[in-house]
Amino acid sequence: MRIHIQNPPDDPHFEITEAQWAEALARNPGMGPMEVSFARDDAGFARAIPEAEVVLTWTRQLRARFPKGALPGLAPRLRVIAITSAGLDPAAPFDWLPDSVALLNNRGTHADKAGEYGIMAILMLHTRMPAFADQQRRGEWKPLFSSTLEGRTVVVVGVGSLGGGIARRARAFGMRVVGVRNGADPHPDCDETHPNEALEAVLPRAEFLVLACPLTERTRNLLSRERIARLPRGARVVNVARGPVWDQEAVLDALDSGQLEGCVTDVAVPEPLPPDHRLWRTPGMVVTPHISADDVLRYNDRTLDILMENLRALRDGRPLPNRVDPSRGY
């Protein structure tokens, strides 16, 4: 099997190396004969793609590497495109992807890191750290008190890899976890689950709201100005999804008015966020630069293990665990 890994040209932290590939093969014996190539430039891609059966690459490269109509002609042997992220929105719409090529995401890589980030954000908001940070900048000594998380209600929108990891840690702190997902099937880390259509009904119970859903046309502007108004006054929000999942200006207005007490966001519109953007300056808001789910020590190893798991399924004629449904966008 011919596999090509197309690394990004300027991301030394998460470039997949030949040494990491060799270690992955050692962890996953019995994979059979494989030929693997690595590149980070256009020339390397052009050399490898005519013979490649599997390509592992970054989401933001897909539309440029495979414009509409390029496949299958550009890569006549291609069977699988695996991407290193869970979110697929930069690659949508999927009119460039023929039915003969399976698209895999990286679902399962992010749960532990995103779970730790999410519970950190909830703890920060509950102990009123954004307010203390604002007071520190003013040189103001003003005690603000809080209780424990036990018994508090958190609504998690999207209980896949990211949201499920956060839900598991929230329950460990004794929180009541309400999951909102595509369907109402139970989730092992939620006390109750509801379909997406029930979001407005559960928002008034959300002392904490975590956005962890993929960005699709259905979830764009999911947390609208009208839905923010349905949250209890003083609610706190964490966004580890995508910037367009919420109405960013409405969130900032709600912080200014006191409808929301605090927010932690790992995503923004646009990204990177300009230095003079309002998001940086709004009291009660904490911003991190899209790092919540990226484990710099383990990300690549887990990515390669997930790829191996899917290649074993391909070899054995089984469904691919990480195959994406382009009609749903995840």
Secondary structure, 3 states (H helix, E strand, C coil): CEEEEECCCCCCCCCCCHHHHHHHHHHCCCCCCCEEEEECCHHHHHHHCCCCCEEEECHHHHHHHCCCCCCCCCCCCCCEEEECCCCCHHHCCCCCCCCCCEEECCCCCCHHHHHHHHHHHHHHHHCCHHHHHHHHHHCCCCCCCCCCCCCCEEEEECCCHHHHHHHHHHHHCCCEEEEEECCCCCCCCCCEEEEHHHHHHHHHHCCEEEECCCCCCCCCCCECHHHHHHCCCCEEEEECCCHHHECHHHHHHHHHHCCEEEEEECCCCCCCCCCCCHHHHCCCEEECCCCCCCCCCCHHHHHHHHHHHHHHHHHHCCCCCCECCCCCCC
